[in-house]
Amino acid sequence: MRPSRLTFGVTSACPMLTIWWLTYLARAGLSPAGIIDLARTHTPLASKADMEIIRTATNKAWVLGNDRFKAKVEKILNRQVQQKPRGGDRRSEIFKSQ
């Protein structure tokens, strides 16, 4: 596949990756002026809810990922990597029997 002059040799099966590289080159001043409209190529990479999850995990030094990944990281670091569940009702019979 011959790279197009527009993409500066950046080719990808993923169009978003190509757009990302093109805007990166444009912002760095490496692409000819006027080829890319930077305002039109901006797309959010995560929803607001996802951003809040990422922000909370980062601020509290928690690991993001599935349970298997979290367990691996917890074992390697030998420290808690996610929030523990809240305590129970200490007066209930179910809690006392645990």
C-alpha positions in Angstrom: 0.0 0.0 0.0 1.5 3.3 -1.1 1.2 6.0 1.6 -0.7 9.1 0.6 1.0 12.4 0.7 -1.8 13.7 3.0 -1.1 11.1 5.7 2.7 11.5 5.6 3.2 7.8 5.6 0.8 7.2 8.5 -1.5 4.3 7.5 -3.8 2.3 9.7 -6.7 0.0 9.6 -8.2 2.2 12.3 -9.4 5.6 10.9 -9.4 7.2 14.4 -5.7 6.4 14.8 -5.0 8.0 11.4 -6.9 11.1 12.4 -5.1 11.2 15.7 -1.7 11.1 14.0 -2.7 13.7 11.4 -3.9 16.1 14.1 -0.7 15.4 16.1 1.4 16.3 13.1 -0.7 19.4 12.4 -0.5 20.6 16.0 3.3 20.0 15.9 3.5 22.1 12.8 4.7 19.2 10.7 1.9 19.2 8.1 1.2 21.8 5.5 -1.2 24.5 6.7 -4.8 24.3 5.7 -4.9 20.5 5.1 -6.6 19.7 8.4 -9.3 21.6 10.2 -8.4 20.9 13.8 -11.8 22.0 15.2 -13.6 19.4 13.1 -11.3 16.5 14.0 -11.8 16.8 17.7 -13.8 13.8 19.1 -13.9 13.0 22.8 -12.2 9.7 23.6 -14.3 8.9 26.7 -17.7 9.8 28.0 -18.1 12.1 31.0 -19.0 9.1 33.2 -15.9 7.2 32.0 -13.8 10.3 32.7 -15.2 10.5 36.3 -14.3 6.8 36.9 -10.8 7.4 35.6 -10.4 10.6 37.6 -11.6 8.9 40.8 -9.4 5.9 40.3 -6.4 8.1 39.6 -7.0 10.4 42.6 -7.3 7.4 45.0 -4.5 5.3 43.4 -6.8 2.5 42.4 -6.2 0.2 39.5 -8.6 0.2 36.5 -9.4 -3.0 34.8 -11.3 -6.3 35.3 -11.2 -8.3 38.5 -8.6 -10.7 37.1 -6.2 -7.8 36.3 -6.8 -6.1 39.6 -6.0 -9.4 41.5 -2.7 -9.8 39.5 -1.7 -6.2 40.3 -2.7 -6.6 43.9 -0.6 -9.7 44.2 2.5 -8.2 42.6 2.3 -4.9 44.6 1.2 -6.6 47.8 -1.2 -3.8 48.5 -4.9 -3.0 48.1 -5.6 -1.7 44.7 -9.4 -1.1 44.9 -11.9 0.1 47.5 -13.1 -2.4 50.0 -16.8 -2.9 50.5 -18.4 -0.9 53.3 -18.8 -2.5 56.7 -22.0 -4.2 57.7 -24.6 -3.6 60.4 -22.6 -4.7 63.5 -25.8 -5.3 65.4 -27.4 -7.8 63.0 -27.2 -11.5 63.5 -25.9 -12.1 60.0 -22.9 -9.8 60.6 -22.2 -11.4 64.0 -22.2 -14.9 62.4 -19.6 -14.0 59.8 
